[in-house]
């Protein structure tokens, strides 16, 4: 059973108070390049991401984007990984891997999630991320039934999302059978879309680092 202090933290949907979040030293930060998201970064100055320390990995979030545009954003913003939230195919993911890009493939749902569907992606992605299904592709704050992950056997590490908050974070360490690499937080830790609640994020990080949790 993993300890919370061994699980990494990803803060997603950054836009308005990026420097304050970076000061907390999360392991990953996510920037949404999907123009229908309320956390869309728009024409964010690439230098903002260039100035982020190398110890913090930068993730670009995309939804059914043209693969050449994804590669352009990876180069322009110096992204370390891409997170694919749409209906990207195995071939699409394989192409990104061929270009040297690390890939996180998102699967959304709960009871309607087809566990066999993502097995075919294991050879072409670096991580899986499981989240609650939403029409807006993420950031819903609705809880995902994490216990269902124990019914599958994955060879890839997993990001856990879907309603992670201060009250349920300790349940993440109860998950067995899969390698929980990181928790992904977004809407539960913000004041408004793109503006993160620094106080809540501090509490979360302190809780994750506490051996008694």
TIKOLZA-331434 format. One line per field, with one value per residue (C-alpha): x, y, z; residue in three letters; residue number from 1; chain. Coordinates in nm, 2 decimals, always signed. Layout:
<sites>
u	X / ...
v	Y / ...
w	Z / ...
residu	Ala / ...
num	NUM / ...
chaine	A / ...
</sites>
This chain:
<sites>
u	+0.00 / +0.16 / +0.21 / +0.08 / +0.42 / +0.54 / +0.26 / +0.34 / +0.12 / -0.01 / -0.19 / -0.38 / -0.56 / -0.30 / -0.35 / -0.38 / -0.15 / +0.11 / +0.41 / +0.23 / +0.16 / +0.52 / +0.64 / +0.47 / +0.69 / +0.43 / +0.58 / +0.37 / +0.17 / -0.09 / -0.18 / -0.49 / -0.46 / -0.83 / -1.01 / -1.35 / -1.22 / -1.28 / -0.91 / -0.78 / -0.44 / -0.49 / -0.18 / +0.02 / +0.37 / +0.59 / +0.86 / +0.63 / +0.67 / +1.04 / +1.11 / +0.96 / +1.23 / +1.32 / +1.22 / +0.86 / +0.73 / +0.51 / +0.21 / +0.01 / -0.36 / -0.51 / -0.85 / -0.87 / -0.60 / -0.42 / -0.10 / +0.12 / -0.03 / +0.04 / +0.41 / +0.43 / +0.30 / +0.55 / +0.84 / +0.71 / +0.63 / +0.90 / +0.64 / +0.76 / +0.45 / +0.11 / -0.22 / -0.48 / -0.84 / -1.02 / -1.07 / -0.71 / -0.63 / -0.35 / -0.19 / -0.20 / -0.03 / +0.23 / +0.32 / +0.38 / +0.60 / +0.80 / +0.86 / +1.00 / +0.69 / +0.58 / +0.21 / -0.06 / -0.39 / -0.71 / -1.00 / -1.32 / -1.62 / -1.73 / -1.97 / -1.97 / -1.59 / -1.48 / -1.18 / -1.07 / -1.06 / -0.75 / -0.55 / -0.46 / -0.29 / -0.04 / +0.24 / +0.21 / +0.16 / +0.37 / +0.08 / -0.29 / -0.52 / -0.86 / -1.13 / -1.50 / -1.67 / -1.78 / -1.89 / -1.63 / -1.33 / -1.21 / -1.23 / -1.58 / -1.49 / -1.71 / -1.56 / -1.43 / -1.49 / -1.12 / -1.19 / -1.28 / -0.91 / -0.84 / -1.02 / -0.77 / -0.40 / -0.20 / +0.17 / +0.17 / +0.16 / -0.16 / -0.26 / -0.57 / -0.82 / -1.19 / -1.29 / -0.97 / -1.00 / -0.87 / -1.14 / -1.07 / -0.70 / -0.61 / -0.83 / -0.59 / -0.33 / -0.58 / -0.58 / -0.40 / -0.32 / -0.23 / +0.07 / -0.06 / +0.20 / +0.03 / -0.29 / -0.43 / -0.61 / -0.80 / -1.14 / -1.15 / -0.85 / -0.93 / -1.11 / -1.24 / -1.14 / -0.77 / -0.71 / -0.58 / -0.65 / -0.30 / -0.41 / -0.59 / -0.30 / -0.06 / -0.29 / -0.31 / +0.07 / +0.12 / -0.13 / +0.03 / +0.37 / +0.25 / +0.35 / +0.05 / -0.21
v	+0.00 / +0.34 / +0.62 / +0.96 / +1.11 / +0.88 / +0.99 / +1.29 / +1.60 / +1.76 / +2.09 / +2.13 / +2.42 / +2.69 / +3.03 / +3.33 / +3.29 / +3.06 / +3.19 / +3.13 / +2.77 / +2.71 / +2.84 / +2.55 / +2.31 / +2.06 / +1.77 / +1.85 / +2.15 / +2.14 / +2.40 / +2.35 / +2.42 / +2.33 / +2.65 / +2.54 / +2.50 / +2.78 / +2.73 / +2.77 / +2.95 / +3.13 / +3.31 / +3.26 / +3.39 / +3.08 / +3.24 / +3.19 / +2.81 / +2.84 / +3.00 / +2.71 / +2.50 / +2.17 / +1.99 / +2.07 / +1.89 / +2.09 / +1.91 / +2.04 / +1.92 / +1.87 / +1.74 / +1.59 / +1.84 / +1.81 / +1.62 / +1.87 / +2.15 / +1.94 / +1.90 / +2.27 / +2.35 / +2.10 / +2.27 / +2.63 / +2.59 / +2.32 / +2.08 / +1.77 / +1.56 / +1.59 / +1.48 / +1.36 / +1.41 / +1.32 / +1.03 / +1.01 / +0.67 / +0.43 / +0.54 / +0.90 / +0.82 / +0.61 / +0.90 / +1.13 / +0.86 / +0.83 / +1.21 / +1.16 / +1.30 / +1.15 / +1.07 / +1.06 / +0.91 / +1.00 / +0.77 / +0.92 / +0.75 / +0.54 / +0.26 / +0.30 / +0.28 / +0.00 / -0.14 / -0.34 / -0.03 / +0.12 / -0.20 / -0.15 / +0.18 / +0.03 / +0.00 / +0.36 / +0.57 / +0.65 / +0.70 / +0.66 / +0.92 / +0.82 / +1.09 / +1.14 / +1.18 / +1.54 / +1.72 / +1.98 / +1.74 / +1.77 / +2.00 / +1.89 / +1.83 / +1.52 / +1.21 / +0.91 / +0.57 / +0.49 / +0.15 / +0.02 / +0.05 / -0.25 / -0.47 / -0.42 / -0.49 / -0.22 / -0.21 / +0.17 / +0.42 / +0.60 / +0.96 / +0.98 / +1.26 / +1.32 / +1.52 / +1.49 / +1.71 / +1.75 / +1.52 / +1.22 / +1.25 / +0.98 / +0.73 / +0.74 / +0.55 / +0.27 / +0.18 / -0.14 / -0.35 / -0.04 / +0.19 / +0.53 / +0.77 / +1.10 / +1.28 / +1.54 / +1.84 / +2.12 / +2.26 / +2.17 / +2.39 / +2.71 / +3.03 / +3.06 / +2.88 / +2.92 / +3.10 / +2.85 / +2.86 / +2.87 / +2.82 / +2.49 / +2.37 / +2.43 / +2.23 / +1.95 / +1.93 / +1.93 / +1.65 / +1.44 / +1.48 / +1.38 / +1.03 / +0.98 / +1.01
w	+0.00 / -0.10 / +0.15 / +0.06 / +0.09 / -0.19 / -0.42 / -0.65 / -0.68 / -1.01 / -1.01 / -1.33 / -1.50 / -1.42 / -1.57 / -1.34 / -1.04 / -1.18 / -0.98 / -0.65 / -0.74 / -0.86 / -0.52 / -0.36 / -0.56 / -0.69 / -0.90 / -1.21 / -1.33 / -1.61 / -1.87 / -2.08 / -2.45 / -2.52 / -2.62 / -2.49 / -2.14 / -1.88 / -1.79 / -2.15 / -2.14 / -2.46 / -2.59 / -2.27 / -2.31 / -2.35 / -2.13 / -1.83 / -1.87 / -1.97 / -1.63 / -1.43 / -1.26 / -1.43 / -1.11 / -1.19 / -1.50 / -1.73 / -1.89 / -2.18 / -2.19 / -2.53 / -2.66 / -3.01 / -3.13 / -3.46 / -3.39 / -3.56 / -3.34 / -3.03 / -3.14 / -3.21 / -2.85 / -2.70 / -2.87 / -2.81 / -2.45 / -2.37 / -2.24 / -2.06 / -2.12 / -2.30 / -2.15 / -2.40 / -2.29 / -2.61 / -2.84 / -2.95 / -3.11 / -3.03 / -3.36 / -3.25 / -2.92 / -3.09 / -3.33 / -3.03 / -2.87 / -3.19 / -3.16 / -2.81 / -2.63 / -2.30 / -2.31 / -2.04 / -2.18 / -2.00 / -1.96 / -1.81 / -1.66 / -1.37 / -1.40 / -1.78 / -1.82 / -2.05 / -1.87 / -2.17 / -2.39 / -2.24 / -2.23 / -2.60 / -2.51 / -2.27 / -2.52 / -2.65 / -2.34 / -2.03 / -1.78 / -1.75 / -1.59 / -1.46 / -1.41 / -1.39 / -1.73 / -1.80 / -2.12 / -2.05 / -2.05 / -1.69 / -1.39 / -1.28 / -0.92 / -0.93 / -0.75 / -0.94 / -0.79 / -0.74 / -0.58 / -0.93 / -1.03 / -0.80 / -1.05 / -1.33 / -1.37 / -1.54 / -1.64 / -1.65 / -1.35 / -1.29 / -1.22 / -1.00 / -1.05 / -1.01 / -0.70 / -0.50 / -0.20 / +0.16 / +0.30 / +0.07 / -0.01 / +0.24 / +0.05 / -0.24 / -0.04 / +0.02 / -0.35 / -0.43 / -0.74 / -0.95 / -0.92 / -0.81 / -0.94 / -0.87 / -0.77 / -1.01 / -0.85 / -1.02 / -0.95 / -0.58 / -0.52 / -0.70 / -0.63 / -0.99 / -1.31 / -1.36 / -1.02 / -0.77 / -0.39 / -0.26 / +0.10 / +0.02 / -0.19 / +0.10 / +0.32 / +0.06 / +0.03 / +0.41 / +0.44 / +0.17 / +0.33 / +0.67 / +0.77 / +0.99 / +0.71
residu	Unk / Unk / Unk / Unk / Unk / Unk / Unk / Unk / Unk / Unk / Unk / Unk / Unk / Unk / Unk / Unk / Unk / Unk / Unk / Unk / Unk / Unk / Unk / Unk / Unk / Unk / Unk / Unk / Unk / Unk / Unk / Unk / Unk / Unk / Unk / Unk / Unk / Unk / Unk / Unk / Unk / Unk / Unk / Unk / Unk / Unk / Unk / Unk / Unk / Unk / Unk / Unk / Unk / Unk / Unk / Unk / Unk / Unk / Unk / Unk / Unk / Unk / Unk / Unk / Unk / Unk / Unk / Unk / Unk / Unk / Unk / Unk / Unk / Unk / Unk / Unk / Unk / Unk / Unk / Unk / Unk / Unk / Unk / Unk / Unk / Unk / Unk / Unk / Unk / Unk / Unk / Unk / Unk / Unk / Unk / Unk / Unk / Unk / Unk / Unk / Unk / Unk / Unk / Unk / Unk / Unk / Unk / Unk / Unk / Unk / Unk / Unk / Unk / Unk / Unk / Unk / Unk / Unk / Unk / Unk / Unk / Unk / Unk / Unk / Unk / Unk / Unk / Unk / Unk / Unk / Unk / Unk / Unk / Unk / Unk / Unk / Unk / Unk / Unk / Unk / Unk / Unk / Unk / Unk / Unk / Unk / Unk / Unk / Unk / Unk / Unk / Unk / Unk / Unk / Unk / Unk / Unk / Unk / Unk / Unk / Unk / Unk / Unk / Unk / Unk / Unk / Unk / Unk / Unk / Unk / Unk / Unk / Unk / Unk / Unk / Unk / Unk / Unk / Unk / Unk / Unk / Unk / Unk / Unk / Unk / Unk / Unk / Unk / Unk / Unk / Unk / Unk / Unk / Unk / Unk / Unk / Unk / Unk / Unk / Unk / Unk / Unk / Unk / Unk / Unk / Unk / Unk / Unk / Unk / Unk / Unk / Unk / Unk
num	1 / 2 / 3 / 4 / 5 / 6 / 7 / 8 / 9 / 10 / 11 / 12 / 13 / 14 / 15 / 16 / 17 / 18 / 19 / 20 / 21 / 22 / 23 / 24 / 25 / 26 / 27 / 28 / 29 / 30 / 31 / 32 / 33 / 34 / 35 / 36 / 37 / 38 / 39 / 40 / 41 / 42 / 43 / 44 / 45 / 46 / 47 / 48 / 49 / 50 / 51 / 52 / 53 / 54 / 55 / 56 / 57 / 58 / 59 / 60 / 61 / 62 / 63 / 64 / 65 / 66 / 67 / 68 / 69 / 70 / 71 / 72 / 73 / 74 / 75 / 76 / 77 / 78 / 79 / 80 / 81 / 82 / 83 / 84 / 85 / 86 / 87 / 88 / 89 / 90 / 91 / 92 / 93 / 94 / 95 / 96 / 97 / 98 / 99 / 100 / 101 / 102 / 103 / 104 / 105 / 106 / 107 / 108 / 109 / 110 / 111 / 112 / 113 / 114 / 115 / 116 / 117 / 118 / 119 / 120 / 121 / 122 / 123 / 124 / 125 / 126 / 127 / 128 / 129 / 130 / 131 / 132 / 133 / 134 / 135 / 136 / 137 / 138 / 139 / 140 / 141 / 142 / 143 / 144 / 145 / 146 / 147 / 148 / 149 / 150 / 151 / 152 / 153 / 154 / 155 / 156 / 157 / 158 / 159 / 160 / 161 / 162 / 163 / 164 / 165 / 166 / 167 / 168 / 169 / 170 / 171 / 172 / 173 / 174 / 175 / 176 / 177 / 178 / 179 / 180 / 181 / 182 / 183 / 184 / 185 / 186 / 187 / 188 / 189 / 190 / 191 / 192 / 193 / 194 / 195 / 196 / 197 / 198 / 199 / 200 / 201 / 202 / 203 / 204 / 205 / 206 / 207 / 208 / 209 / 210 / 211 / 212 / 213
chaine	A / A / A / A / A / A / A / A / A / A / A / A / A / A / A / A / A / A / A / A / A / A / A / A / A / A / A / A / A / A / A / A / A / A / A / A / A / A / A / A / A / A / A / A / A / A / A / A / A / A / A / A / A / A / A / A / A / A / A / A / A / A / A / A / A / A / A / A / A / A / A / A / A / A / A / A / A / A / A / A / A / A / A / A / A / A / A / A / A / A / A / A / A / A / A / A / A / A / A / A / A / A / A / A / A / A / A / A / A / A / A / A / A / A / A / A / A / A / A / A / A / A / A / A / A / A / A / A / A / A / A / A / A / A / A / A / A / A / A / A / A / A / A / A / A / A / A / A / A / A / A / A / A / A / A / A / A / A / A / A / A / A / A / A / A / A / A / A / A / A / A / A / A / A / A / A / A / A / A / A / A / A / A / A / A / A / A / A / A / A / A / A / A / A / A / A / A / A / A / A / A / A / A / A / A / A / A / A / A / A / A / A / A
</sites>
